[in-house]
Amino acid sequence: MLSPERRIAILELRERGQSIRAIARVFKMDRDSVRKVLRGETGEPPPRYRRKEAGEALHDDILELYQACKENLVRVHEELLARGATLSYQALTSYCRRHGIGEQPRLPEGEYHFLPGEESQHDTSPHRVQLGGRTRVLQCASLVLAHSRMIYAQYFPTFNRFWCKVFLTDAFRFFGGACSRCMIDNTHVVVAQGTGRNMIPAPEMEVFGERFGFVFRAHELRHPDRKGRVEAPFAYLENNFLAGREFQDWADLNRQARAWCEKANASPKRHLHARPIDLFALEQGALQPLPMWVPTVYRLENRTVDGAGYVNLDGNRYSVPYQLTGRRLEVRISAETIEVFKDQDLVASHAHLWDARDQKFIQPEHRPKRGEGRPKAGASPDELELLRREPLLAGYVTGIKAHPSGRISALLRRLLGMVQDYPRQPLLKAIDTALAYRLFDLDRLERMVLKNVQENYFELGQAVPLPFDPVLPGESRER
């Protein structure tokens, strides 16, 4: 079949006065074919033959069942067969594709252009890593500068707000600054509520952004291409950096990841026609500078020292000085260390091992030396207050501590209440009698105090006239 262009060319050559033989020689055709074209006096090809489709007669049924079966073509095919149709499932799906049933036309991809220092993009992805002789699923966190395509990536055992702040702080130090906007997905790590343009970051993440001079922004739902700068390198990391590599520990893994990022940033990119590090030379001046002081990121916890002299944290036990047993202490967990504070004083420091579980970490200086024994406990606050109010009770307090009939702290607290409530002389008289007979039961002591007080404890004064006449039950106020 001749193409439309060739038919039109034959007609044009004939109008110029060329003979049929010459035209046939040019197009390498026989003269009868040229005469047929000339007799048609048109350059349009004959209509194309279209074969009838198998699903054409069932078009209305397919549309009806597609909605009724919740857009499930398997169920549509089953219902068509039940109605007596004979078309195959492959013929049904082919017919639906050609006629746009259930097929949304793919929109052309957009392009994003970013000015230097305008935006960075952050995301995480799970990767299988050979760490410490076994395969583990770790979280790869990545930050990419949208203009220069500079990349920084690290690996973590999990990813929450604490690790997010640790990673971003290291990334900003790596780049020497931060872009004015950080694009993220709608992750709960940063987001407090809302999605897309209505996203509201968590207060602690918002304050973290203010420290480095940037704000968090989230892309709209089902629009991940908005942060394609950071999505694409994950496959590159998994198939290039991790391929064939094994790592001894976390320090080795993240050290090699940083070196790989430096190498990738110095490699030419075909789509950029440049190296990211060359473009970064122009972008670095537009970044938000680092603050004068970058504080260490830490997570704050409060723990009570148990009876063995440990604080329990994330399934592990960390030793503290044995003198602090039973005290409430402040624990600061950073990426490198676990520090324990009493008020503002650092009392213990341990290395933070990310993989540690159900382990004890003991420092020798936190335990008493052999033969030293446990220190004698000092006077409690209740005992000191009791002796301050009444020094003559020192002997009786010593007897109570030597022959306790319950918790010593509760007994001393009750004795302090008696000193505050009863007269001094009857109380001291009862104490002297109790000491003479070695009676340290506070119930008997209180009965002895009340016996000594007798009627003098409740001294009744003269009657005070009432401002009105009392009315007895059953009487009336009318006179």
C-alpha positions as CSV (number, residue, x, y, z in Angstrom):
1,M,0.0,0.0,0.0
2,L,1.3,3.4,-1.0
3,S,1.8,6.0,1.7
4,P,-0.1,9.3,1.5
5,E,3.2,11.2,0.9
6,R,4.0,9.1,-2.1
7,R,0.5,9.5,-3.7
8,I,0.7,13.2,-3.3
9,A,4.2,13.3,-4.9
10,I,3.0,11.3,-7.9
11,L,0.2,13.8,-8.5
12,E,2.6,16.8,-8.2
13,L,5.0,15.3,-10.7
14,R,2.2,14.6,-13.2
15,E,1.1,18.3,-12.9
16,R,4.6,19.4,-13.7
17,G,4.4,17.5,-17.0
18,Q,6.4,14.4,-16.2
19,S,5.5,11.3,-18.1
20,I,4.1,8.1,-16.6
21,R,7.3,6.2,-17.5
22,A,9.5,8.8,-15.8
23,I,7.4,8.8,-12.6
24,A,7.4,5.0,-12.5
25,R,11.2,5.1,-12.8
26,V,11.6,7.6,-9.9
27,F,9.5,5.6,-7.5
28,K,10.5,2.2,-8.9
29,M,6.9,1.3,-9.6
30,D,5.2,-0.2,-12.6
31,R,3.3,2.1,-14.9
32,D,-0.1,0.5,-14.1
33,S,0.2,1.5,-10.5
34,V,1.0,5.0,-11.4
35,R,-2.1,5.2,-13.7
36,K,-4.3,3.9,-10.8
37,V,-3.0,6.7,-8.6
38,L,-3.7,9.3,-11.4
39,R,-7.2,8.0,-12.1
40,G,-8.0,8.3,-8.4
41,E,-7.2,12.0,-8.6
42,T,-6.6,12.1,-4.8
43,G,-3.7,11.7,-2.5
44,E,-5.6,10.2,0.5
45,P,-5.2,6.4,1.2
46,P,-8.3,4.1,1.2
47,P,-10.0,3.7,4.6
48,R,-8.2,1.3,6.9
49,Y,-10.0,-2.0,7.6
50,R,-10.9,-2.4,11.2
51,R,-11.7,-5.8,12.7
52,K,-14.7,-6.0,14.9
53,E,-13.7,-6.4,18.6
54,A,-14.9,-9.2,20.8
55,G,-16.2,-6.9,23.6
56,E,-17.9,-4.4,21.3
57,A,-21.3,-6.0,21.6
58,L,-20.9,-6.1,25.4
59,H,-19.8,-2.5,25.9
60,D,-22.9,-1.4,27.9
61,D,-22.8,-4.6,30.0
62,I,-19.1,-4.0,30.8
63,L,-19.7,-0.4,31.9
64,E,-22.6,-1.5,34.1
65,L,-20.7,-4.4,35.7
66,Y,-17.5,-2.3,36.2
67,Q,-19.4,0.0,38.6
68,A,-21.4,-2.7,40.2
69,C,-18.3,-4.9,40.9
70,K,-16.3,-2.0,42.4
71,E,-13.9,-1.7,39.4
72,N,-12.8,-5.4,39.8
73,L,-12.3,-6.8,36.3
74,V,-12.1,-10.4,37.6
75,R,-15.6,-10.1,38.9
76,V,-16.7,-8.4,35.8
77,H,-15.5,-11.3,33.7
78,E,-17.2,-13.8,36.0
79,E,-20.5,-12.0,35.7
80,L,-20.2,-11.7,31.9
81,L,-19.6,-15.5,31.7
82,A,-22.7,-16.0,33.9
83,R,-24.7,-14.0,31.4
84,G,-23.6,-16.2,28.5
85,A,-20.7,-14.2,27.1
86,T,-17.8,-16.1,25.6
87,L,-14.9,-13.6,25.6
88,S,-11.7,-14.4,27.5
89,Y,-10.3,-12.4,30.4
90,Q,-7.4,-11.3,28.3
91,A,-9.9,-10.0,25.6
92,L,-11.8,-8.1,28.3
93,T,-8.8,-6.4,29.8
94,S,-7.5,-5.5,26.3
95,Y,-10.9,-4.0,25.4
96,C,-11.0,-2.0,28.6
97,R,-7.5,-0.6,28.0
98,R,-8.2,0.5,24.4
99,H,-11.5,2.2,25.4
100,G,-10.2,3.8,28.7
101,I,-12.4,1.8,31.0
102,G,-10.6,1.9,34.4
103,E,-7.5,3.5,32.8
104,Q,-6.5,7.0,33.7
105,P,-4.4,8.8,31.2
106,R,-0.9,9.4,32.5
107,L,-0.2,13.1,33.0
108,P,3.1,14.5,31.8
109,E,5.7,14.8,34.6
110,G,6.3,18.2,35.8
111,E,9.7,19.9,36.4
112,Y,10.9,21.7,39.5
113,H,13.5,24.3,39.5
114,F,15.1,25.4,42.8
115,L,17.2,28.4,43.6
116,P,20.4,28.0,45.6
117,G,19.6,27.5,49.3
118,E,15.9,27.4,48.6
119,E,15.0,23.8,49.5
120,S,16.4,20.6,50.9
121,Q,14.5,17.3,50.9
122,H,14.6,14.7,53.6
123,D,13.2,11.1,53.8
124,T,14.0,7.6,55.1
125,S,13.9,4.1,53.6
126,P,14.4,0.6,55.0
127,H,17.5,-1.2,53.7
128,R,18.9,-4.7,54.3
129,V,22.4,-4.3,55.6
130,Q,25.1,-6.9,56.4
131,L,26.1,-5.6,59.9
132,G,28.1,-7.5,62.4
133,G,27.9,-10.8,60.5
134,R,24.2,-10.9,60.0
135,T,21.6,-9.3,57.8
136,R,19.5,-6.5,59.4
137,V,16.8,-4.1,58.3
138,L,18.0,-0.6,59.1
139,Q,16.6,2.8,58.4
140,C,18.5,4.9,55.9
141,A,18.1,8.6,56.4
142,S,19.0,11.0,53.6
143,L,19.1,14.7,53.0
144,V,19.6,16.2,49.5
145,L,20.1,19.8,48.5
146,A,17.5,20.4,45.8
147,H,19.7,22.8,43.7
148,S,23.1,21.2,43.7
149,R,21.9,17.6,44.4
150,M,24.5,17.2,47.2
151,I,23.6,14.2,49.3
152,Y,24.2,13.1,52.9
153,A,23.0,9.7,54.2
154,Q,23.4,7.7,57.5
155,Y,21.9,4.6,59.0
156,F,20.0,4.1,62.3
157,P,18.4,1.2,64.2
158,T,15.1,3.0,64.2
159,F,13.9,6.5,63.3
160,N,12.0,8.8,65.7
161,R,12.1,12.4,66.6
162,F,15.3,12.0,68.6
163,W,17.2,10.3,65.7
164,C,15.7,12.7,63.2
165,K,17.2,15.7,65.1
166,V,20.5,13.8,65.5
167,F,20.7,13.1,61.7
168,L,19.7,16.6,60.6
169,T,22.2,18.2,63.0
170,D,25.0,16.1,61.5
171,A,23.7,16.8,58.0
172,F,23.8,20.6,58.5
173,R,27.3,20.3,59.9
174,F,28.2,18.3,56.8
175,F,26.9,21.0,54.5
176,G,27.9,23.9,56.6
177,G,24.4,25.3,56.8
178,A,20.7,24.7,56.1
179,C,18.3,25.6,53.3
180,S,15.4,27.8,54.2
181,R,12.9,25.0,53.6
182,C,13.0,21.3,54.3
183,M,10.5,19.2,52.3
184,I,9.3,15.9,53.9
185,D,6.5,13.4,53.5
186,N,3.6,13.3,55.9
187,T,5.5,11.4,58.5
188,H,4.5,11.3,62.2
189,V,8.2,11.9,63.1
190,V,7.8,15.6,62.2
191,V,4.0,16.1,61.7
192,A,1.8,16.8,64.7
193,Q,-1.4,17.1,62.6
194,G,-2.6,17.8,59.1
195,T,-1.2,16.9,55.7
196,G,0.4,18.8,52.8
197,R,0.1,22.5,52.9
198,N,-2.1,22.2,56.1
199,M,0.6,20.3,57.9
200,I,1.5,21.5,61.4
201,P,4.9,20.2,62.7
202,A,5.3,19.0,66.3
203,P,6.4,21.8,68.7
204,E,9.8,20.3,69.4
205,M,10.5,19.9,65.7
206,E,9.4,23.4,65.0
207,V,11.7,24.8,67.7
208,F,14.5,22.6,66.2
209,G,13.9,24.2,62.8
210,E,14.0,27.7,64.3
211,R,17.4,26.9,65.8
212,F,18.9,26.3,62.3
213,G,16.7,28.9,60.5
214,F,14.5,26.7,58.3
215,V,10.9,25.5,58.3
216,F,9.4,22.0,57.5
217,R,7.0,21.6,54.6
218,A,5.1,18.5,53.5
219,H,4.0,17.4,50.0
220,E,0.4,16.7,49.2
221,L,-1.0,13.2,49.6
222,R,-0.2,10.8,46.7
223,H,2.3,13.4,45.3
224,P,5.7,11.9,46.2
225,D,7.3,13.3,43.0
226,R,7.4,16.6,44.8
227,K,10.4,15.4,46.6
228,G,11.9,13.3,43.9
229,R,15.4,14.7,44.6
230,V,15.7,12.5,47.7
231,E,13.5,9.6,46.5
232,A,15.7,8.6,43.6
233,P,19.1,8.3,45.4
234,F,17.7,5.5,47.7
235,A,17.9,2.9,44.9
236,Y,21.4,4.2,44.2
237,L,22.4,3.7,47.8
238,E,20.9,0.3,48.0
239,N,22.3,-1.0,44.7
240,N,25.7,0.7,44.8
241,F,26.8,1.5,48.3
242,L,25.4,-1.6,50.0
243,A,26.2,-4.0,47.2
244,G,28.8,-6.5,48.3
245,R,29.7,-4.6,51.4
246,E,29.8,-5.9,55.0
247,F,30.2,-3.7,58.1
248,Q,31.7,-4.5,61.5
249,D,29.5,-2.1,63.6
250,W,27.5,1.1,63.5
251,A,30.6,3.4,63.5
252,D,32.1,1.5,60.5
253,L,28.8,1.6,58.6
254,N,28.1,5.3,59.0
255,R,31.8,6.2,58.4
256,Q,31.8,4.4,55.1
257,A,28.4,5.9,54.2
258,R,29.8,9.4,54.7
259,A,32.8,8.6,52.6
260,W,30.5,7.2,49.8
261,C,28.5,10.4,49.9
262,E,31.7,12.5,49.5
263,K,32.7,10.4,46.5
264,A,29.2,10.6,44.9
265,N,29.1,14.3,45.4
266,A,32.4,14.6,43.5
267,S,31.3,12.4,40.6
268,P,29.9,14.0,37.3
269,K,26.2,13.7,36.7
270,R,24.9,13.4,33.1
271,H,21.6,15.1,33.8
272,L,23.4,18.0,35.5
273,H,26.4,18.2,33.1
274,A,28.4,19.0,36.2
275,R,29.4,17.6,39.6
276,P,27.2,18.3,42.6
277,I,30.2,19.7,44.5
278,D,30.8,22.3,41.8
279,L,27.2,23.5,42.0
280,F,27.4,23.4,45.8
281,A,30.2,26.0,45.6
282,L,27.6,28.4,44.3
283,E,24.9,27.2,46.7
284,Q,26.9,27.2,49.9
285,G,26.8,31.0,50.2
286,A,23.0,31.0,50.1
287,L,22.6,28.5,52.9
288,Q,21.4,29.6,56.4
289,P,24.6,29.7,58.5
290,L,25.0,27.4,61.5
291,P,24.3,29.0,64.9
292,M,27.2,30.2,66.9
293,W,26.7,27.2,69.2
294,V,25.1,23.9,68.2
295,P,24.0,22.1,71.3
296,T,24.2,18.3,71.6
297,V,20.9,16.6,70.8
298,Y,19.8,14.4,73.7
299,R,16.6,12.8,75.0
300,L,15.7,13.5,78.6
301,E,14.5,10.8,81.0
302,N,14.0,10.6,84.8
303,R,14.9,7.4,86.6
304,T,15.0,6.2,90.2
305,V,18.2,4.3,91.2
306,D,17.2,0.7,92.1
307,G,18.4,-1.2,95.1
308,A,21.4,-2.6,93.2
309,G,22.7,0.8,92.2
310,Y,21.5,0.9,88.5
311,V,19.3,3.1,86.4
312,N,17.1,1.1,83.9
313,L,16.9,2.5,80.4
314,D,15.7,0.9,77.1
315,G,16.1,-2.6,78.6
316,N,19.6,-2.0,79.9
317,R,21.0,-1.3,83.3
318,Y,23.7,1.4,83.9
319,S,25.6,1.8,87.2
320,V,25.7,5.0,89.2
321,P,27.5,5.7,92.5
322,Y,26.1,3.4,95.2
323,Q,25.6,6.4,97.5
324,L,22.7,7.5,95.2
325,T,20.6,4.4,95.7
326,G,16.9,5.3,95.8
327,R,17.4,8.8,94.5
328,R,15.6,10.3,91.5
329,L,18.1,11.3,88.8
330,E,18.0,12.9,85.4
331,V,19.3,10.9,82.4
332,R,20.4,12.5,79.2
333,I,20.7,10.1,76.2
334,S,22.6,11.4,73.2
335,A,23.8,9.5,70.1
336,E,27.2,8.8,71.7
337,T,26.8,8.8,75.5
338,I,24.3,8.3,78.3
339,E,24.9,10.8,81.1
340,V,23.3,10.7,84.6
341,F,22.9,14.0,86.6
342,K,22.0,14.7,90.2
343,D,20.7,18.2,90.1
344,Q,23.3,19.8,87.8
345,D,26.2,17.6,88.7
346,L,27.3,14.8,86.4
347,V,27.5,11.6,88.5
348,A,27.9,8.9,85.7
349,S,28.7,8.6,82.0
350,H,28.4,5.5,79.8
351,A,28.9,4.9,76.1
352,H,25.6,4.6,74.1
353,L,25.7,1.2,72.3
354,W,22.8,1.3,69.8
355,D,22.5,-2.5,69.7
356,A,22.7,-3.3,73.4
357,R,19.7,-5.1,74.9
358,D,19.3,-6.7,78.4
359,Q,22.9,-5.8,79.4
360,K,24.6,-4.4,82.5
361,F,27.2,-1.6,82.2
362,I,29.2,-1.2,85.4
363,Q,32.0,1.2,86.2
364,P,34.3,0.1,89.1
365,E,34.3,3.5,90.8
366,H,30.5,3.2,91.3
367,R,30.9,0.3,93.7
368,P,32.4,0.4,97.3
369,K,35.9,-1.0,97.7
370,R,36.3,-4.5,99.0
371,G,36.0,-4.4,102.8
372,E,34.6,-0.9,103.0
373,G,31.0,-2.0,103.6
374,R,27.9,0.0,103.2
375,P,27.9,3.5,104.7
376,K,25.8,4.2,107.8
377,A,22.6,6.0,106.9
378,G,22.4,9.6,108.3
379,A,19.5,11.1,110.2
380,S,16.3,11.5,108.3
381,P,14.7,15.0,107.8
382,D,11.9,14.0,110.3
383,E,14.5,13.1,112.9
384,L,16.4,16.3,112.5
385,E,13.2,18.4,112.8
386,L,12.2,16.4,115.9
387,L,15.5,17.0,117.7
388,R,15.5,20.6,116.6
389,R,12.1,21.2,118.2
390,E,12.8,19.1,121.4
391,P,16.5,18.1,122.0
392,L,15.5,16.2,125.2
393,L,13.9,13.5,123.0
394,A,17.2,12.3,121.7
395,G,17.4,9.3,124.1
396,Y,13.8,8.2,123.2
397,V,14.5,8.6,119.5
398,T,17.5,6.3,119.8
399,G,15.3,3.7,121.6
400,I,12.7,3.8,118.9
401,K,15.3,3.2,116.2
402,A,16.8,0.3,118.3
403,H,13.4,-1.3,119.0
404,P,11.1,-0.3,116.1
405,S,7.5,-1.5,116.0
406,G,7.0,-0.5,112.4
407,R,8.7,1.7,109.8
408,I,11.1,4.1,111.6
409,S,10.2,7.0,109.4
410,A,6.5,6.6,110.2
411,L,7.2,6.3,113.9
412,L,9.4,9.5,113.9
413,R,6.8,11.4,111.9
414,R,4.1,10.4,114.5
415,L,6.3,11.4,117.4
416,L,6.9,14.8,115.7
417,G,3.1,15.3,115.4
418,M,2.8,14.6,119.2
419,V,5.4,17.2,119.9
420,Q,3.5,19.7,117.8
421,D,0.0,18.9,119.3
422,Y,0.5,18.2,123.0
423,P,1.8,20.5,125.8
424,R,5.5,20.2,126.5
425,Q,5.6,19.3,130.2
426,P,3.0,16.4,130.1
427,L,4.8,15.0,127.1
428,L,8.3,15.1,128.7
429,K,6.9,13.5,131.9
430,A,5.4,10.7,129.8
431,I,8.7,10.3,127.9
432,D,10.7,10.0,131.1
433,T,8.3,7.3,132.4
434,A,8.5,5.4,129.1
435,L,12.3,5.5,129.1
436,A,12.4,4.2,132.6
437,Y,10.3,1.2,131.7
438,R,11.7,1.0,128.1
439,L,8.3,1.4,126.5
440,F,8.6,2.4,122.9
441,D,5.0,1.7,121.8
442,L,3.7,5.1,120.7
443,D,0.0,4.1,121.3
444,R,0.8,3.6,125.1
445,L,3.0,6.7,125.1
446,E,0.1,8.8,123.8
447,R,-2.3,7.4,126.4
448,M,0.2,8.3,129.1
449,V,0.5,11.9,127.7
450,L,-3.3,12.3,127.8
451,K,-3.4,11.0,131.4
452,N,-0.9,13.6,132.4
453,V,-2.7,16.3,130.7
454,Q,-6.1,15.4,132.3
455,E,-8.5,18.4,132.5
456,N,-5.8,21.1,132.2
457,Y,-5.4,20.4,128.5
458,F,-8.9,21.6,127.7
459,E,-9.2,24.8,129.8
460,L,-12.8,26.2,129.7
461,G,-13.2,29.9,130.0
462,Q,-16.2,32.0,131.1
463,A,-19.4,31.7,129.1
464,V,-19.6,34.3,126.3
465,P,-23.1,35.8,125.8
466,L,-24.7,35.1,122.4
467,P,-25.8,37.9,120.2
468,F,-29.3,36.4,120.1
469,D,-31.6,34.4,122.3
470,P,-31.3,30.7,121.7
471,V,-34.5,29.0,120.6
472,L,-35.1,25.5,121.9
473,P,-36.7,22.8,119.7
474,G,-40.4,23.2,119.7
475,E,-40.4,26.8,120.9
476,S,-41.4,29.9,118.8
477,R,-39.5,33.2,118.5
478,E,-42.8,35.1,119.1
479,R,-43.2,36.4,122.6
